[in-house]
Amino acid sequence: MEPLLRTGDIVTVVCVTADQCRAGDLICFKQGGGFFLHRLLEHHGRDGTLLYEKGDAELGGRWIQARQLIGRVERINGRPLDESYRERALLLGRAERIAVTAVTGAGPLKRTLRSLKRPWTALKKKVLRSP
């Protein structure tokens, strides 16, 4: 989840249900044998039973079941997450999802996407670190 989280950061997770989470929230969920902190990009399904999550440092995301949700991150190192950060991260996450979806399966386009990863990562760091 860089640039938001770094090794050694302490997060406060509040137990919530999927319907209490909004797009852009940083969520904690269990998958396989581990716990993950990723950004929630959207709800889907009749009762919001599917959640589309994506790590800020990843190019693609995935759908998880609402029952895998543990909670929502409220604080990082004692500081609350502010609304402006949530909105910036959500816009970047959605833009990235559209770009990845547009080139999936296309050989030359996939190579182009890989070549854009470094500048895209630099842009994310600049946008997500600004107040």
mmCIF file of the C-alpha atoms, coordinates in Angstrom:
data_MODEL
# 
_entry.id   MODEL 
# 
loop_
_atom_site.group_PDB 
_atom_site.id 
_atom_site.type_symbol 
_atom_site.label_atom_id 
_atom_site.label_alt_id 
_atom_site.label_comp_id 
_atom_site.label_asym_id 
_atom_site.label_entity_id 
_atom_site.label_seq_id 
_atom_site.pdbx_PDB_ins_code 
_atom_site.Cartn_x 
_atom_site.Cartn_y 
_atom_site.Cartn_z 
_atom_site.occupancy 
_atom_site.B_iso_or_equiv 
_atom_site.pdbx_formal_charge 
_atom_site.auth_seq_id 
_atom_site.auth_comp_id 
_atom_site.auth_asym_id 
_atom_site.auth_atom_id 
_atom_site.pdbx_PDB_model_num 
ATOM 1   C CA . MET A 1 1   ? 0.000   0.000   0.000   1.00 0.00 ? 1   MET A CA 1 
ATOM 2   C CA . GLU A 1 2   ? 2.907   2.350   -0.578  1.00 0.00 ? 2   GLU A CA 1 
ATOM 3   C CA . PRO A 1 3   ? 3.055   5.311   -0.563  1.00 0.00 ? 3   PRO A CA 1 
ATOM 4   C CA . LEU A 1 4   ? 0.351   5.468   2.124   1.00 0.00 ? 4   LEU A CA 1 
ATOM 5   C CA . LEU A 1 5   ? 1.731   2.683   4.320   1.00 0.00 ? 5   LEU A CA 1 
ATOM 6   C CA . ARG A 1 6   ? 5.342   1.858   5.002   1.00 0.00 ? 6   ARG A CA 1 
ATOM 7   C CA . THR A 1 7   ? 6.998   -0.966  6.905   1.00 0.00 ? 7   THR A CA 1 
ATOM 8   C CA . GLY A 1 8   ? 6.563   -0.363  10.636  1.00 0.00 ? 8   GLY A CA 1 
ATOM 9   C CA . ASP A 1 9   ? 3.418   1.790   10.374  1.00 0.00 ? 9   ASP A CA 1 
ATOM 10  C CA . ILE A 1 10  ? 0.725   1.088   12.958  1.00 0.00 ? 10  ILE A CA 1 
ATOM 11  C CA . VAL A 1 11  ? -2.872  1.014   11.737  1.00 0.00 ? 11  VAL A CA 1 
ATOM 12  C CA . THR A 1 12  ? -6.111  1.122   13.695  1.00 0.00 ? 12  THR A CA 1 
ATOM 13  C CA . VAL A 1 13  ? -8.811  -1.067  12.165  1.00 0.00 ? 13  VAL A CA 1 
ATOM 14  C CA . VAL A 1 14  ? -12.452 -0.694  13.214  1.00 0.00 ? 14  VAL A CA 1 
ATOM 15  C CA . CYS A 1 15  ? -14.691 -3.713  12.677  1.00 0.00 ? 15  CYS A CA 1 
ATOM 16  C CA . VAL A 1 16  ? -17.468 -2.777  10.238  1.00 0.00 ? 16  VAL A CA 1 
ATOM 17  C CA . THR A 1 17  ? -19.751 -4.514  7.778   1.00 0.00 ? 17  THR A CA 1 
ATOM 18  C CA . ALA A 1 18  ? -19.472 -4.129  4.001   1.00 0.00 ? 18  ALA A CA 1 
ATOM 19  C CA . ASP A 1 19  ? -22.454 -1.749  3.859   1.00 0.00 ? 19  ASP A CA 1 
ATOM 20  C CA . GLN A 1 20  ? -20.648 0.599   6.272   1.00 0.00 ? 20  GLN A CA 1 
ATOM 21  C CA . CYS A 1 21  ? -17.685 0.947   3.882   1.00 0.00 ? 21  CYS A CA 1 
ATOM 22  C CA . ARG A 1 22  ? -17.518 3.462   1.054   1.00 0.00 ? 22  ARG A CA 1 
ATOM 23  C CA . ALA A 1 23  ? -15.520 3.416   -2.143  1.00 0.00 ? 23  ALA A CA 1 
ATOM 24  C CA . GLY A 1 24  ? -12.089 4.847   -1.373  1.00 0.00 ? 24  GLY A CA 1 
ATOM 25  C CA . ASP A 1 25  ? -11.907 3.419   2.152   1.00 0.00 ? 25  ASP A CA 1 
ATOM 26  C CA . LEU A 1 26  ? -8.861  1.425   3.151   1.00 0.00 ? 26  LEU A CA 1 
ATOM 27  C CA . ILE A 1 27  ? -10.155 -1.990  4.217   1.00 0.00 ? 27  ILE A CA 1 
ATOM 28  C CA . CYS A 1 28  ? -8.713  -4.970  6.028   1.00 0.00 ? 28  CYS A CA 1 
ATOM 29  C CA . PHE A 1 29  ? -9.746  -8.413  4.821   1.00 0.00 ? 29  PHE A CA 1 
ATOM 30  C CA . LYS A 1 30  ? -8.698  -12.022 5.200   1.00 0.00 ? 30  LYS A CA 1 
ATOM 31  C CA . GLN A 1 31  ? -7.706  -14.114 2.214   1.00 0.00 ? 31  GLN A CA 1 
ATOM 32  C CA . GLY A 1 32  ? -6.019  -17.482 2.305   1.00 0.00 ? 32  GLY A CA 1 
ATOM 33  C CA . GLY A 1 33  ? -3.942  -17.551 5.456   1.00 0.00 ? 33  GLY A CA 1 
ATOM 34  C CA . GLY A 1 34  ? -3.220  -13.823 5.653   1.00 0.00 ? 34  GLY A CA 1 
ATOM 35  C CA . PHE A 1 35  ? -4.660  -10.388 6.268   1.00 0.00 ? 35  PHE A CA 1 
ATOM 36  C CA . PHE A 1 36  ? -4.499  -7.592  3.686   1.00 0.00 ? 36  PHE A CA 1 
ATOM 37  C CA . LEU A 1 37  ? -4.982  -3.814  3.671   1.00 0.00 ? 37  LEU A CA 1 
ATOM 38  C CA . HIS A 1 38  ? -6.221  -2.570  0.297   1.00 0.00 ? 38  HIS A CA 1 
ATOM 39  C CA . ARG A 1 39  ? -8.417  0.160   -1.124  1.00 0.00 ? 39  ARG A CA 1 
ATOM 40  C CA . LEU A 1 40  ? -12.126 -0.534  -1.698  1.00 0.00 ? 40  LEU A CA 1 
ATOM 41  C CA . LEU A 1 41  ? -13.072 0.668   -5.179  1.00 0.00 ? 41  LEU A CA 1 
ATOM 42  C CA . GLU A 1 42  ? -16.655 -0.558  -5.484  1.00 0.00 ? 42  GLU A CA 1 
ATOM 43  C CA . HIS A 1 43  ? -19.467 -2.754  -4.194  1.00 0.00 ? 43  HIS A CA 1 
ATOM 44  C CA . HIS A 1 44  ? -21.323 -5.183  -6.433  1.00 0.00 ? 44  HIS A CA 1 
ATOM 45  C CA . GLY A 1 45  ? -23.992 -7.795  -6.050  1.00 0.00 ? 45  GLY A CA 1 
ATOM 46  C CA . ARG A 1 46  ? -27.547 -7.686  -4.812  1.00 0.00 ? 46  ARG A CA 1 
ATOM 47  C CA . ASP A 1 47  ? -26.592 -6.781  -1.241  1.00 0.00 ? 47  ASP A CA 1 
ATOM 48  C CA . GLY A 1 48  ? -23.099 -5.435  -1.884  1.00 0.00 ? 48  GLY A CA 1 
ATOM 49  C CA . THR A 1 49  ? -21.786 -8.934  -1.262  1.00 0.00 ? 49  THR A CA 1 
ATOM 50  C CA . LEU A 1 50  ? -18.848 -8.502  -3.625  1.00 0.00 ? 50  LEU A CA 1 
ATOM 51  C CA . LEU A 1 51  ? -16.149 -5.912  -3.013  1.00 0.00 ? 51  LEU A CA 1 
ATOM 52  C CA . TYR A 1 52  ? -13.589 -4.821  -5.598  1.00 0.00 ? 52  TYR A CA 1 
ATOM 53  C CA . GLU A 1 53  ? -10.304 -4.091  -3.840  1.00 0.00 ? 53  GLU A CA 1 
ATOM 54  C CA . LYS A 1 54  ? -6.905  -2.977  -5.069  1.00 0.00 ? 54  LYS A CA 1 
ATOM 55  C CA . GLY A 1 55  ? -3.625  -2.212  -3.371  1.00 0.00 ? 55  GLY A CA 1 
ATOM 56  C CA . ASP A 1 56  ? -2.262  1.260   -4.142  1.00 0.00 ? 56  ASP A CA 1 
ATOM 57  C CA . ALA A 1 57  ? 1.048   -0.272  -5.279  1.00 0.00 ? 57  ALA A CA 1 
ATOM 58  C CA . GLU A 1 58  ? -0.652  -2.825  -7.578  1.00 0.00 ? 58  GLU A CA 1 
ATOM 59  C CA . LEU A 1 59  ? -1.763  -2.373  -11.175 1.00 0.00 ? 59  LEU A CA 1 
ATOM 60  C CA . GLY A 1 60  ? -4.798  -4.627  -10.884 1.00 0.00 ? 60  GLY A CA 1 
ATOM 61  C CA . GLY A 1 61  ? -7.355  -5.486  -8.252  1.00 0.00 ? 61  GLY A CA 1 
ATOM 62  C CA . ARG A 1 62  ? -9.747  -8.340  -7.552  1.00 0.00 ? 62  ARG A CA 1 
ATOM 63  C CA . TRP A 1 63  ? -13.196 -9.137  -6.248  1.00 0.00 ? 63  TRP A CA 1 
ATOM 64  C CA . ILE A 1 64  ? -13.565 -10.500 -2.714  1.00 0.00 ? 64  ILE A CA 1 
ATOM 65  C CA . GLN A 1 65  ? -16.585 -11.675 -0.751  1.00 0.00 ? 65  GLN A CA 1 
ATOM 66  C CA . ALA A 1 66  ? -18.022 -9.302  1.856   1.00 0.00 ? 66  ALA A CA 1 
ATOM 67  C CA . ARG A 1 67  ? -17.665 -12.075 4.444   1.00 0.00 ? 67  ARG A CA 1 
ATOM 68  C CA . GLN A 1 68  ? -13.855 -11.764 4.093   1.00 0.00 ? 68  GLN A CA 1 
ATOM 69  C CA . LEU A 1 69  ? -13.997 -8.170  5.358   1.00 0.00 ? 69  LEU A CA 1 
ATOM 70  C CA . ILE A 1 70  ? -12.520 -7.584  8.807   1.00 0.00 ? 70  ILE A CA 1 
ATOM 71  C CA . GLY A 1 71  ? -12.927 -3.815  8.996   1.00 0.00 ? 71  GLY A CA 1 
ATOM 72  C CA . ARG A 1 72  ? -11.905 -0.343  7.857   1.00 0.00 ? 72  ARG A CA 1 
ATOM 73  C CA . VAL A 1 73  ? -8.667  1.486   8.636   1.00 0.00 ? 73  VAL A CA 1 
ATOM 74  C CA . GLU A 1 74  ? -9.443  4.591   10.685  1.00 0.00 ? 74  GLU A CA 1 
ATOM 75  C CA . ARG A 1 75  ? -5.954  5.740   11.714  1.00 0.00 ? 75  ARG A CA 1 
ATOM 76  C CA . ILE A 1 76  ? -2.376  5.343   10.577  1.00 0.00 ? 76  ILE A CA 1 
ATOM 77  C CA . ASN A 1 77  ? 0.270   5.972   13.244  1.00 0.00 ? 77  ASN A CA 1 
ATOM 78  C CA . GLY A 1 78  ? -2.391  7.626   15.399  1.00 0.00 ? 78  GLY A CA 1 
ATOM 79  C CA . ARG A 1 79  ? -3.530  10.100  12.705  1.00 0.00 ? 79  ARG A CA 1 
ATOM 80  C CA . PRO A 1 80  ? -7.022  9.812   11.211  1.00 0.00 ? 80  PRO A CA 1 
ATOM 81  C CA . LEU A 1 81  ? -7.356  9.362   7.454   1.00 0.00 ? 81  LEU A CA 1 
ATOM 82  C CA . ASP A 1 82  ? -8.766  12.553  5.974   1.00 0.00 ? 82  ASP A CA 1 
ATOM 83  C CA . GLU A 1 83  ? -11.515 12.797  3.357   1.00 0.00 ? 83  GLU A CA 1 
ATOM 84  C CA . SER A 1 84  ? -9.325  14.534  0.771   1.00 0.00 ? 84  SER A CA 1 
ATOM 85  C CA . TYR A 1 85  ? -6.895  11.623  0.795   1.00 0.00 ? 85  TYR A CA 1 
ATOM 86  C CA . ARG A 1 86  ? -9.730  9.126   0.325   1.00 0.00 ? 86  ARG A CA 1 
ATOM 87  C CA . GLU A 1 87  ? -11.009 11.027  -2.720  1.00 0.00 ? 87  GLU A CA 1 
ATOM 88  C CA . ARG A 1 88  ? -7.563  11.352  -4.368  1.00 0.00 ? 88  ARG A CA 1 
ATOM 89  C CA . ALA A 1 89  ? -6.796  7.669   -3.842  1.00 0.00 ? 89  ALA A CA 1 
ATOM 90  C CA . LEU A 1 90  ? -10.197 6.644   -5.186  1.00 0.00 ? 90  LEU A CA 1 
ATOM 91  C CA . LEU A 1 91  ? -9.728  8.662   -8.388  1.00 0.00 ? 91  LEU A CA 1 
ATOM 92  C CA . LEU A 1 92  ? -6.279  7.156   -8.972  1.00 0.00 ? 92  LEU A CA 1 
ATOM 93  C CA . GLY A 1 93  ? -7.520  3.630   -8.278  1.00 0.00 ? 93  GLY A CA 1 
ATOM 94  C CA . ARG A 1 94  ? -10.421 3.946   -10.714 1.00 0.00 ? 94  ARG A CA 1 
ATOM 95  C CA . ALA A 1 95  ? -8.217  5.455   -13.440 1.00 0.00 ? 95  ALA A CA 1 
ATOM 96  C CA . GLU A 1 96  ? -5.762  2.602   -13.014 1.00 0.00 ? 96  GLU A CA 1 
ATOM 97  C CA . ARG A 1 97  ? -8.533  0.007   -13.199 1.00 0.00 ? 97  ARG A CA 1 
ATOM 98  C CA . ILE A 1 98  ? -9.831  1.481   -16.463 1.00 0.00 ? 98  ILE A CA 1 
ATOM 99  C CA . ALA A 1 99  ? -6.320  1.457   -17.969 1.00 0.00 ? 99  ALA A CA 1 
ATOM 100 C CA . VAL A 1 100 ? -5.630  -2.140  -16.954 1.00 0.00 ? 100 VAL A CA 1 
ATOM 101 C CA . THR A 1 101 ? -9.040  -3.321  -18.182 1.00 0.00 ? 101 THR A CA 1 
ATOM 102 C CA . ALA A 1 102 ? -8.509  -1.611  -21.541 1.00 0.00 ? 102 ALA A CA 1 
ATOM 103 C CA . VAL A 1 103 ? -5.274  -3.475  -22.304 1.00 0.00 ? 103 VAL A CA 1 
ATOM 104 C CA . THR A 1 104 ? -5.919  -6.910  -20.803 1.00 0.00 ? 104 THR A CA 1 
ATOM 105 C CA . GLY A 1 105 ? -5.069  -9.599  -23.316 1.00 0.00 ? 105 GLY A CA 1 
ATOM 106 C CA . ALA A 1 106 ? -3.484  -7.287  -25.901 1.00 0.00 ? 106 ALA A CA 1 
ATOM 107 C CA . GLY A 1 107 ? 0.234   -8.139  -26.308 1.00 0.00 ? 107 GLY A CA 1 
ATOM 108 C CA . PRO A 1 108 ? 1.690   -4.819  -27.545 1.00 0.00 ? 108 PRO A CA 1 
ATOM 109 C CA . LEU A 1 109 ? -0.655  -2.828  -25.331 1.00 0.00 ? 109 LEU A CA 1 
ATOM 110 C CA . LYS A 1 110 ? 0.317   -4.898  -22.304 1.00 0.00 ? 110 LYS A CA 1 
ATOM 111 C CA . ARG A 1 111 ? 3.972   -4.056  -22.942 1.00 0.00 ? 111 ARG A CA 1 
ATOM 112 C CA . THR A 1 112 ? 3.021   -0.387  -23.177 1.00 0.00 ? 112 THR A CA 1 
ATOM 113 C CA . LEU A 1 113 ? 1.229   -0.610  -19.832 1.00 0.00 ? 113 LEU A CA 1 
ATOM 114 C CA . ARG A 1 114 ? 4.303   -2.197  -18.226 1.00 0.00 ? 114 ARG A CA 1 
ATOM 115 C CA . SER A 1 115 ? 6.469   0.624   -19.602 1.00 0.00 ? 115 SER A CA 1 
ATOM 116 C CA . LEU A 1 116 ? 4.130   3.167   -18.013 1.00 0.00 ? 116 LEU A CA 1 
ATOM 117 C CA . LYS A 1 117 ? 4.289   1.540   -14.572 1.00 0.00 ? 117 LYS A CA 1 
ATOM 118 C CA . ARG A 1 118 ? 7.309   3.529   -13.319 1.00 0.00 ? 118 ARG A CA 1 
ATOM 119 C CA . PRO A 1 119 ? 5.977   7.019   -14.257 1.00 0.00 ? 119 PRO A CA 1 
ATOM 120 C CA . TRP A 1 120 ? 2.494   6.061   -13.017 1.00 0.00 ? 120 TRP A CA 1 
ATOM 121 C CA . THR A 1 121 ? 3.945   4.958   -9.665  1.00 0.00 ? 121 THR A CA 1 
ATOM 122 C CA . ALA A 1 122 ? 5.840   8.259   -9.374  1.00 0.00 ? 122 ALA A CA 1 
ATOM 123 C CA . LEU A 1 123 ? 2.620   10.196  -10.065 1.00 0.00 ? 123 LEU A CA 1 
ATOM 124 C CA . LYS A 1 124 ? 0.750   8.192   -7.408  1.00 0.00 ? 124 LYS A CA 1 
ATOM 125 C CA . LYS A 1 125 ? 3.436   8.908   -4.823  1.00 0.00 ? 125 LYS A CA 1 
ATOM 126 C CA . LYS A 1 126 ? 3.266   12.630  -5.553  1.00 0.00 ? 126 LYS A CA 1 
ATOM 127 C CA . VAL A 1 127 ? -0.551  12.785  -5.428  1.00 0.00 ? 127 VAL A CA 1 
ATOM 128 C CA . LEU A 1 128 ? -1.004  10.539  -2.399  1.00 0.00 ? 128 LEU A CA 1 
ATOM 129 C CA . ARG A 1 129 ? 1.716   12.192  -0.308  1.00 0.00 ? 129 ARG A CA 1 
ATOM 130 C CA . SER A 1 130 ? 0.473   15.755  -0.866  1.00 0.00 ? 130 SER A CA 1 
ATOM 131 C CA . PRO A 1 131 ? -1.699  17.201  1.932   1.00 0.00 ? 131 PRO A CA 1 
# 
